[in-house]
Amino acid sequence: MRSKSLQFAEGFRLAPSTPRGQVAEMTLRRGASTGGPDNSHPRSDQWLYVVAGNGEATVDGRNRKLDPGTLLLIEKGESHEIRNTGTTNLQTLTFYAPPAY
C-alpha cells in the first residue's frame, strides 16, 4: 500500500502509480490553460475530476463546462484542452489507464 498527501500547488504532478493506472494532481491559475488540438493520449483513457474551481474543457472540438464535482472522461486518442475560466485556481485529479506518463 502507498499513499500521498495532495497539495494542489500550481502545476501538474504525478502521484503514486502502478503499471495498470496512474493519478496526477493539477492546479491551473486563473486564466491558464493546458493542452490543445495536438494534445492527446494515444494509448490511455483519462478521467478528469474537478476538486475546486471552474473551467472549460474542449475535447475533440466539443466544449464542456467544468465545475466542482464534474467527472469528465477523455477517451484515448481524443484531443483536449483544459482552461481555467473561473476567478480562483482550478484543481483537478486525473486518472489514466494505462499510465500515460
C-alpha positions as CSV (number, residue, x, y, z in Angstrom):
1,M,0.0,0.0,0.0
2,R,1.2,3.5,-0.8
3,S,-0.3,6.9,0.0
4,K,0.4,10.6,-0.7
5,S,-1.0,13.8,0.7
6,L,-2.0,16.0,-2.2
7,Q,-1.0,19.7,-2.1
8,F,-2.6,21.1,-5.2
9,A,0.2,23.6,-5.7
10,E,0.3,25.2,-9.1
11,G,1.2,22.9,-12.0
12,F,1.0,19.1,-12.8
13,R,2.4,16.4,-10.5
14,L,2.1,12.6,-10.7
15,A,1.0,10.7,-7.7
16,P,1.9,7.0,-7.0
17,S,1.1,4.8,-9.9
18,T,1.2,1.1,-11.0
19,P,1.8,-0.5,-14.4
20,R,-2.1,-0.5,-14.8
21,G,-3.0,3.0,-13.8
22,Q,-1.8,6.5,-12.9
23,V,-3.0,9.5,-11.0
24,A,-2.0,13.2,-11.2
25,E,-3.0,16.4,-9.5
26,M,-3.2,19.6,-11.5
27,T,-3.8,23.2,-10.5
28,L,-4.3,25.9,-13.1
29,R,-4.2,29.5,-12.0
30,R,-6.9,31.9,-13.2
31,G,-6.8,32.3,-17.0
32,A,-4.3,29.5,-17.5
33,S,-4.8,26.5,-19.9
34,T,-3.1,23.3,-20.8
35,G,-3.3,21.0,-23.8
36,G,-4.8,21.9,-27.2
37,P,-5.5,20.4,-30.6
38,D,-2.2,18.5,-30.6
39,N,-2.7,17.1,-27.0
40,S,-3.9,13.5,-26.8
41,H,-3.0,10.2,-25.1
42,P,-3.0,7.6,-27.9
43,R,-3.0,4.6,-25.5
44,S,-4.7,5.9,-22.3
45,D,-8.2,6.8,-21.3
46,Q,-8.2,9.8,-19.0
47,W,-10.8,10.7,-16.2
48,L,-10.6,14.3,-15.0
49,Y,-12.3,15.1,-11.7
50,V,-12.8,18.7,-10.7
51,V,-12.0,19.2,-7.0
52,A,-12.3,23.0,-6.9
53,G,-12.7,26.0,-9.2
54,N,-14.4,26.4,-12.6
55,G,-13.2,25.9,-16.1
56,E,-14.0,24.6,-19.5
57,A,-12.7,21.5,-21.4
58,T,-12.6,21.2,-25.2
59,V,-12.5,17.6,-26.3
60,D,-12.4,16.8,-30.0
61,G,-13.9,20.2,-30.7
62,R,-16.7,19.9,-28.1
63,N,-16.9,22.2,-25.1
64,R,-17.9,21.1,-21.6
65,K,-18.2,23.3,-18.5
66,L,-16.2,22.2,-15.5
67,D,-17.5,22.8,-12.0
68,P,-16.6,21.1,-8.7
69,G,-17.7,17.5,-8.7
70,T,-17.6,17.2,-12.5
71,L,-16.1,13.9,-13.8
72,L,-15.0,14.1,-17.4
73,L,-13.9,11.0,-19.5
74,I,-11.5,11.8,-22.2
75,E,-11.1,8.6,-24.3
76,K,-7.7,7.5,-25.7
77,G,-6.8,9.5,-28.8
78,E,-9.2,12.4,-28.2
79,S,-7.5,15.8,-28.4
80,H,-8.2,18.0,-25.4
81,E,-7.6,21.3,-23.7
82,I,-8.4,22.4,-20.2
83,R,-8.9,26.1,-19.3
84,N,-9.5,27.9,-16.0
85,T,-12.3,30.2,-16.7
86,G,-13.1,31.0,-13.0
87,T,-11.8,33.5,-10.5
88,T,-9.9,31.1,-8.4
89,N,-7.5,28.2,-9.0
90,L,-8.9,25.2,-10.9
91,Q,-7.8,22.0,-9.1
92,T,-8.3,18.6,-10.7
93,L,-7.4,14.9,-10.2
94,T,-6.7,13.0,-13.3
95,F,-6.7,9.2,-13.6
96,Y,-5.0,7.5,-16.6
97,A,-5.4,3.8,-17.6
98,P,-3.0,2.5,-18.6
99,P,-0.4,5.1,-17.5
100,A,0.2,8.0,-19.9
101,Y,3.4,9.3,-18.4
